[in-house]
Amino acid sequence: MAYKRILLKLSGESLMGNCGYGIDRDRLDAYARQIKEAVESGVEVGIVIGGGNIFRGLSGAAKGFDRVKGDQMGMLATVINSLALSSALESIGQKAVVLTAVPMFPIGEPYSKWKALEAMKQGKVAIMSCGTGSPFFTTDTGSALRAVETEADVMLKGTRVDGVYTADPEKDSSAVKFDSISYDEVIERGLKVMDLTATALCKENAMPIYVFNMDKEGNLMKMLRGENIGTLVHPRD
């Protein structure tokens, strides 16, 4: 395998699948199968899931919610998604633990680097919810932080797009995909790989980011085997 330990960021919106809201069971089960296969191949897996399929704090603030309370609602949405994924994993025989950045026992254990590492080394999937545990930070930043903290070899951003493009490929048919790109170029071009805080955190800690289409079943293992199916974001040569 190309990597021994990974931090996989999953999109809350992708969990909707063909539904307009909430969780598509087929999509959830497909994610669980791919993750179980990765663990069985010997890879240690940590996961952060967004909550945009249920509630997004920033959009809530635009509708009149207090931003801090809106972000807290978003954190709770990530817990719902994390519990759903842990249930899907357990149902196919893959052990998982939900860790929460905000104390929430018995729903999840309080997050710490050491608990996450212990779980991963035992062959469990460590699902880290509530983002950073603080408002004004996205789950992208939360996943970048957890990747750095747990000393992952790479942060994987599983989306519905198969990499980083010069423009949004869903809106611009002339957009060109990058096989690899530096953090600096992502920032200079204003590409929406992740928010600026998350990108800067990865850059400062030399944490590579790999963007790929997680919605296509089998892609996670292809990526772990070293196949070029997405875009690697890396330090400038």
ABEGO torsion letter per residue (X at the ends): XABABBBBBBBAAAAAEABABEBBAAAAAAAAAAAAAAAAAGBBBBBBBBAAAABBAAAAAAAGBBAAAAAAAAAAAAAAAAAAAAAAAAAAGBBBBBBBABBAOAABBBBBAAAAAAAAAAGBBBBBBGEAGBBGBBAAAAAAAAAAAAGBABBBBBBABAEBBABBAAABAABBBBABBBAAAAAAAGBBABBAAAAAAAAAAGBBBBBBBAABBGAAAAAAAGBBABBBBBBBX
